[in-house]
Amino acid sequence: MIKRIRCFICSITFRVMIGALLFSGCSEKQESSPSEVDATASKEFSTTEQAEVWSAAVKEQLSELAYTLLELTEPLSKEDSSKTITTIDFQSKEEKERNAGPSILVRDLSYSFSKTPMGLGDFFKEMRSTLHFEGESKESHLKFKVYRVQSDAGTLKTRQLLTASGFREGKNIRSQAVVEVVWTRPTDNELPELLSFSMPHLMQSEFREKDTEGFEDVAPIVLGGNDSWNQQLKLGMNHWVRQIDEVIKPDFLGYHGVALGDVDGDGLEDLHLCQPGGLPNLLFRQEEDGTMTDISAVAGIDWLDNSTAALLIDLDNDGDKDLAVATRAAFLILENDGEGRFTLRAKFKEIESGYSPTASDYDLDGDLDLLILRYNANSREVGDFPTPHPFHNARNGGANVLLKNQGQFRFSDDTQESGLGKGNFRFSFAAAWEDYDNDGDADLYIANDFGPNQLLRNDGGKFIDTSVESLSQDWGFGMSASWGDFNRDGNMDLYVSSMFSGAGNLVIPQDDFNPSMPKQTRQRYLKMVRGNSLMRNNGSGRFTDITSPMDEGYAGWAWGTGLGDFNNDGWEDIYVANGYISQPKKDDL
């Protein structure tokens, strides 16, 4: 380890240049050697291509910095300690407690900038102390994710997300910050020189009890007594997509939802699982000991159709949970006999390939109505994916359908009459009902992929699109939306999940990325890759985007969200479900 550290320190050429620290390259890593960088540096690149080259070089340097910060346990030599770096003034930090729960303490640390160079030894010492790297703990980690590279007056300015985990008095301390770094632009035979390192805001979470996972996977215990678990569920889609003929339309991407509800009136929540084509849909009854028993066949729902989402709700006001299911072929509504056995009562063949059905009594007549989103205009073929047009403002998606409940399992299409037919061409992924204006009826927010989301205000059963005037439109790759009063002011706030793309943040700001693109369009593209959004309801019909890139904004490729008080402290927390870990890189976040 000492050899590696010394090799790293010796491989860095330190220059006192405006109090700068030069990172040069005889790294032991082979991913981006100096010769490779030199070869590319002599070519003519567009700014977009240059950004990729610069990003690779910066990542290499940051990787070495992270390694040294983690592994450096011996004092630097007198010569090395005398080198300087223009950085933040660690001595001027202010600490503010953000949240103190029974199991976790969250602090904000704010730093002031310093123009005075800091010694290299002090820099490493203060960084290790700030991030709580004690000794040689193998459980500590430090990662940088670069997501912005910009050239300005002969320098590079990069922005990266820092995540770290260390220990203080045996307690796990997790840190997150947006770090801004200034480099020299690389030239032939030179890697970028680190000129300044700034970390003005750091958020740290201290786990007060022994660090354990917040949630434990109990599926094998709860479901393991059923053949459907052992022979179907635990095998996963990677297995079944190779076993099921494409004619049956299995969907390897998933999109198969779950529904919770007491189907037999015993006071315990039961579980319905949608499944891909060729595999039986499943219904599990919860037992008193917490385990579940497969009652799919008895319940009459073990069909082999490709189903995407389901609701267990009382559609006929008789006190039990009926079943509504979106499938590839049609939208189905089934009546519960009160004991968990279901009979098909309505079948809407014209509503094929529905997604994310939701229920609300939007017309205040005392029964639940149904909204079915239809992402794709035509998804009859297996594995098809439409081409959104235009990409940032797509208008060729599927038409959503609002079914008005007329009683006795009779439903009418109220899409046009209610006003939801206007602009009904988006790639809608999810919908969330809430009375955001406190007038007594349910309003609607729809998260759309490839374009703007929609806030539809309910005025007496008629919907008016207020997305623009309410400042809640939130252009992006909308995946889901959740309502909650996070600040407890009596107004329902909005959290929208979208996609954070490091590549998008890197490429889109470059001058030659579609240079004819209007400024407003470029801003929308940047918003689309920014990540999630937290919007505060001001109580006046308008929202304010208060998203922090460290907190609510960055959550990976976020699909689903939910707000709830997970730690019973009286404040609503945010849970985000992510997908698409694109590559097995250890330094990726």
C-alpha positions, 0 to 999 in steps of 0.5 A: 500500500505504501508503495502505491501511495508513494508511486502516486505522489511521486508520479504527480508533478507539483507546480506552484502556479497560482497556488496550483497542484499539478496532477501528471500522469505515470499512473499505474492504471492502464485505462487512460495512459499518458500515451493514449491521452497524448495521441488524442490530444494531437488530433482535431476534435469537436468540443463534444469530442474534446469533452469526452477526452477531457472527461476521461483524463479528469476521471483518471486524476480524480480516481487517483485522488480518491485512492490516495485520500482513502489509503494515505495513513502516513504523513507526507514527506517534508518536501511533498507537504510544502506543495500547495493547492488553492482550495476551500478554507476548511477552517471556516466551515459552518455546521447546521443540523438539518434533521435529527431522527431516532436512527439518523442525524443529518448535517449540512456543512457550508464552507467559505472560499479561500484565496490562500493556497493550502499545503498539500499535507493539510489538504489531505489531512483536512479532507480525510478528517472531514470525510471521516476516513479513520485509519485503514478501514476497508469499509470506507469509500470515496467516489467522484462522478463527473457530469459537467466539463466546460472550457473557459479561457484556457481552463477546464471547469468540471462538476462532479458528485462526491459520495463517501462513507467513513467512520467516527467513533464506530458510527457510519458517516455518509457524505455527499457533495457537489464538487467544482474543480478548475483544471488547465486544459490538457495539451500534447504530453500533458494531463490537466493540472488541478488549479482549485478544488471547491466544496462549498456545501457538504451533506453528512448523515450519521447513523446513530445505531449500528449501520444496517440496511434500512430494508430487508428482503423477506420475499424468500421467507414470505413467499418461499412456501409456494411453488409459484415462488420456487418455480416462477418468481425467483428465477427472474425475467432473464430466465423466462425471456429465453424460455417463452416464445415471442408470440406470447409477448413476454416483456423483458423490460418488466413494467409489471406492477403489484397491487395490495388490498384485503381481498377476503375481508380478514383484515390483512393485506394481500398481494396481486402480482402482474406477470409477463405473457406466458406466465400466470398472474398471481394472487397471494393471501396473507396469513396471520404469521406474515407468510403468503399463500398462492390462491391465484387459481382459486381466485380465478386470476391465473391467466397467462396474458401479459399484464402491466399494472393492477388496482385492488379497489372497491368499484361497486361500494360493497366493501370489498376490493375489486380488481382492475388490470391493464393487459396487452390485449385489453383493460379488465375489470373484475368483481370480488365476491367478498371472499377473494374470488373474482368474476370478469365484469367488463373488458375494454379491448380498445384500451390495449397496452395500458400502463399505471391505472389510477383511481379517483372520484374526480366527479364527486359522485361517490364512486371511484373512476379510472384513469388508464395511461397508454404510453405507446400509441401502438404496442402490438408487436413484441419488444417494440419501442416507438420513436418519440417525435420531436425528441424533447417534446414528443407528440406521438404517444398513446392516448390516455383514457378516463373511465367514468364509473356509472355504477354496477360495473358500467363505465363510460369513456369520459376522456373528451367530455372531461377535457383530458382529450386535449393534448392527449398524445404524450408518452405518459408513464404515471399519474398522481391525484391530489387536491393541490389547490384545496378546493375539495376535488381531486386534481391530476398530475401526469408524468410524461416521457420525452417532454413536458409533464402536465398539471390538470386542475379539476374545476367541477369535473372538467380539467384545465391544463395549468402546467405553464401558469403553475410553473409545474411543467417540469420538462424531462423524462418523467417517470413518476410523480408523488404528492406530499406536504414535505414542509407541513404548511398545509399545501401538497407539494410535488416530487417528480422522478426523471433521469439523471444522465452524466453523459447528457450533462457532459455533451449537451452544453458543448457549443457544437452539440447541434449548434443551430439548436435554439437556446430554449431547446438546449435548456430543455434538453439540459433539464431533461437530464438534470434528474428529479424535481422537488416543487414546493406548493406556494398555496397560490396555485403556483410551484417553486422548483427548490431541487438541490442537486445533492439531495432530491435531484440526484437519484440515478435513473429514477423510475418510481417514487413515494413519500411517507414518514419512514422513521416516524419523526412526523416528517415525510421522507422520499423513497426513490426506486432506481433502474438501469445500472448501466455498467459494472464500474466500481467508480460509477455511482 
